[in-house]
Amino acid sequence: MLRPSPIPIPDRSEDDARMREMPPERRLAIVDAVCRTAASLLEVNRSRERVLAHREPMPASSEAHWARLRRAARRPFQAA
């Protein structure tokens, strides 16, 4: 039987809705800022090489979705 998490899980629905409504340029700026912050943190991390070498296996459902996306990207674009 699963026990409740001791850490409260926040309701992310407002954040999710705000991100969906955000223009792509703004979302890209946020992703860019997060990546730059991560790079800055890695620069000072004593375990940098271990962190960068770590790979988690992708779930089978994600592998299948990724394969579908790659196949779709290879098909010629057809305007609706």
N, C-alpha and C positions, 0 to 999 in steps of 0.2 A: 504494500500500500504506500502510495506517495504521501510524504509529509509536506505541509505547506513550507514554502521558502522562508527562511528567517530574515531574508532581505526583502523589503517591500518592492514590488515591481510597479514602476510608475505607469500611469496611463499615458500612452504616447499618441493617442488619437489626435489631439490638437496639433502637436508637432507634425505628425504625418500629413494632416490636412493642409497646414501652412506650407509644407514643402511641395505638395502637389499643386498648390495654387501659385507658387513662386515661378517667375520667369526662368527659363533655362540658363540665362546668363548669370543670374543671381545664384542659382544652385551651383553652377560651375565655380563661381567665386568662393563659395563656402567650401566646396571640395578642395579647391586649390589651397585655401587657408589651412584646412585640416592636414593636408599632405605636407605643407611647409612646416607646420608645427611638429608633425611626426618626424620629419627629417632633422629638425633642430634638436629634438629630444634624443634621437639616435646618435647624433654627433657627440653627445656627452655621456652616453650610456656605456659603461664598462663592458657590458655583455653584447655590444653591437653586433659582432660577427655571429654569435649564437642566435640572437634575435632575427637577424636577416636570413640565416640558414634554415630557420624553423619553417616547416611546411605541414599544414594539416590536410588530410585527405578530403577531397570534395565528396559530399554525399552523392549517391547514385542518382537521385532525382535531379540534383544540380548538374551532374555530368550529362544527363540526358537533355536537359534544357539547354545547356551550353552547346551541345551537338546540334540541336534544332536551330539555334541562333546562327551557328556557323554555316549550316546548310542554307538558311534563308539569306545570309549575306552574300553567298556565292551566286544566287539567282539574280537574273537581271531585274532591275527595278521596273515595276509596272504601276503607272499612275492610276488611281481609282477613278 
